Amino acid sequence: MEIAYRALDLAEAHIVAGMLRAHGLEAHVAGHYLQGVLGEVGTFDLVQVKVIDEDYLAARILIDEYEQRK
C-alpha cells in the first residue's frame, strides 16, 4: 500500500478515504490508535490515507482536486 495522503486529524482522513471509496478506490485510514496516544496535541503526520499501489495515481488526482477546493 502507498501513502496517498497525510491528514491533519482522523476526521479529515476519513473524509478523504470516503471520497476515494466513493470513486471506487480501496482506501484505508492508518494511525487510529496513535492519535489517542498524543491526544489533543496533534498527530505529527501519523494519520494517513493509504491506497493499493495500482490506485495511487488515481487517488492522487482526486486528492489534488480535493485540496484545491479547501
Residue pairs with C-beta under 8 A, 6 or more apart in sequence:
1 28
1 50
1 51
1 52
1 53
2 50
2 51
2 52
2 53
2 56
3 48
3 49
3 50
4 20
4 27
4 49
4 50
4 51
4 55
4 56
4 59
4 60
4 63
5 13
5 16
5 48
5 49
5 59
5 63
6 45
6 47
6 48
7 13
7 16
7 29
7 43
7 47
7 48
7 49
8 42
8 43
8 47
9 35
9 43
9 47
10 29
10 31
10 32
10 35
10 43
10 47
12 47
13 29
13 31
13 47
13 48
13 49
14 29
16 27
16 49
16 63
16 66
17 27
17 28
17 29
17 49
18 27
19 62
19 66
20 26
20 27
20 49
20 51
20 55
20 59
20 62
20 63
21 27
23 58
23 62
25 51
25 55
25 58
25 59
25 62
26 51
26 52
26 55
27 49
27 50
27 51
27 55
27 59
28 49
28 50
28 51
29 47
29 48
29 49
29 50
30 47
30 48
30 49
30 50
31 43
31 46
31 47
31 48
32 47
34 43
34 46
34 47
35 43
35 46
35 47
38 44
38 46
49 59
49 63
51 59
